[in-house]
Each structure stands twice: as C-alpha cells, then as structure tokens.
C-alpha cells in the first residue's frame, strides 16, 4: 500500500528533552549486562520499563518477563523493574535464593527510603498516584499499612488517616505536574500540618518532558507522543498537549500513525515518553516525512546529563 501524501504538512519540531531518562537507561543496561555476564535466560519481574519495543528487544536477547515469582526457577537471576517492588516481593525473592539485580530507578528508591524513615518516626502517608500502577504498588508495599492512596482531589476529601499529627505526602514520580500540584494543595488545605518532601517526588525527567510540551504545543498544529499505552509519563504528555489546546495522539510505533490526523495541518510537534527509544522517534519522523513534511527542527531545551551508577556486580571495573 502506498503512503498517502498530506500536501499541507511542512515541518516537524522535536521536543527537547524527550525520550529515555537516566532511570530507563540504567534499567535496560542492567538487563543487557546481566545477559552478557550470566547468559540467557535472565528473569525480569514486570516489564523492565513500559515500552513494547524495549521489552520485545530484550525478549529476543534472552530476557523472560514474569509477574509472579512462582514463574522463576530456583537459582535463576532476577531483575526488578525500574518501577520498584514491595517489601514482600523483595523478601520473597531473597528467601527463594535468586540472584537479584535491582533496576528500581534511584529516584523511586529515594521515595521508598523516605517512607521507611518517616514510618519509623510514626508517620502515616498520603500517596498521590494512580491505582494499580506498579510504582504505586511498590511504594505502598514498603509498609504493611498506613499509606492512603489519593488519585484526585475528590479522594482527598474522603481519605481517613488514623491521626493527622504525623502525616506525610508522597507522590508517584511520573504524574502530571499540574494535577499533582492541585491534589497536593487539596491535601494541604485539609491537613495543614502535612509534611512534604524537601525535593518533590515527581522526577526531573517527567518535569522536563512536560515543560518541553508546554513550550512546543503552542508552536504546532498537532503533537505526536511516542510511547506505549502502559507508560504513565507518555500518557501525561499526550494529555498535557491536548489540555493546552493542541490535538495530540500517542503511538507505540510509526505504523500506528494515521495520515488523516495530519490533514489540513502544517506543523507537527514530536516528543517521546521517558521509556520510548529514539529509534522509534526516528521511524515516526521518516513516516511523517513520507506524508510530506519537508524539514525537521529541534526545539531549544534543557540538556540532561544525569547518569545513575549500575549495581555492583554489573559495573565494568577499571583494569588494575
Ligand atoms: S521517569 Fe523518572 S522516576 Fe521513572 S525511571 Fe525515569 S528518571 Fe526514574
């Protein structure tokens, strides 16, 4: 089938920054290095990051993705995904004697450490996040009880902590910055003594990608977000562009693009969630070029240089 041509299309503007963050880079590298060092199969609990292409690529290299530890054979090497896991999963994996590498993003671990520390001081928690997301399950699972999930402002009115003197708020790292701020304000209104993290839990990558979409959206007629349906931060990028009044679509790969979206439009904005690889962005660029876009321009934006160290046992140690 020939590619349809959209005569109005002129330019693609690439959001900066977009795509992989330091936590995703590290998580993928952990699985790849484990495969190189120990050979296939390497078991990974949950999708290492929420991206179909990345998961399929690692499957081909010998990773096996599981949800239940029952599906991991004795003596296997097991990697925890970037989203983090509950204490119960950590304890069970240890008890079963697996060789474990933890690919939990250090910025998620930071939240886990904060929860554990404050819980020892008698705090209860309000967690702002999306029910069922593995990061939320992992963070809430740091304690047996005492973390109350709120998904929106209405939930804040309903939440019933056992006491309000020692109450702290924690946030999923990949939320809409604006929605989370609104919910946090409702928490503050209802619980004026609530303790908030010194540095916000929403991570730098989520913040930077959303800031870039805020700059990009008014400059273009349509925003395309490369990301998988399960990716929280990718979904937030699409919603944000839409909220700013620019038509927006999220695609897992170039084949999901529809020429009809671009009819009558000239300028296309393109971004990618923190788990979406640049190879997919390039394929999307090529497809939109085939539709008729003639030029590609990079937006000015923050350059990200953060890099997280790999776990011991997977680092390449300097030669003696
Ligand atoms: S999106 Fe943020 S929290 Fe999630 S892996 Fe990337 S840096 Fe870490």
Boltz pocket constraint, residues with backbone or C-beta under 6 A from the ligand:
constraints:
  - pocket:
      binder: B
      contacts: [[A, 21], [A, 22], [A, 23], [A, 24], [A, 82], [A, 105], [A, 106], [A, 107], [A, 108], [A, 173], [A, 174], [A, 203], [A, 204], [A, 205], [A, 206], [A, 233], [A, 274]]
      max_distance: 6.0
